[in-house]
Amino acid sequence: MTVKKIPPTPCLLFLSVFFRSDLLDKKRLQDFVDAWSMNHPGVVAQTKTLISYYQKEMGLSENYQRLFFFSKKTFSRDILIDFKDACIDFEVQNSKDLHRTANLDPGILCLEHFILATTKPYAHRPHLGRSIYSELVYLFEKGNFRPLPWAYPDYLEESVIQLFKSQRERLLSP
């Protein structure tokens, strides 16, 4: 008997960057996203739901920003662990006084779902390897992304869901 293994389809890398614009070196951020062949689709994500959480670490400021990036090309899904490790390295190298100046949340956008990578284990976060866990955020069903119950509030916004849907279309074109 033989078992046919079906290889996964390629994905787009995703990156959410939440940062203090007065602390983060934007050239370093640009170099990082360029190294991963990413671009900013022109949508600035909302920050309201994140400010109270991150101001404990990054301090009070009027200068919080959040940007979403997607890769210009497709990648194998196996890259997610390396991508998360690179994001952790970026956060550490760009910290000031032992505090992050930016929070980088990487993920992969696939035809059938969207997954974030995290270092925090929970029951709904399977281990990928090297202490990196996956968090399934959206399932693609009946022509739209459906957020799962544990999705962060900012990923529930219709404008964000539509952004992911438009980026998913890139995976369908040859």
Protein Blocks (a to p, Z undefined) as FASTA:
>chain_A
ZZdddddddddddddddddfklpcfklmmmmmmmnopadehiacdfklmmmmmmmmnopa
fkbccdddddfbdcdfklmmmmmmmmmmmmmmmggehiafbdcddddddfkbccdddfbd
cfklccfbghiacddfbdceehiacddfklcfklmpmklmmmmmmmmmmmmpZZ
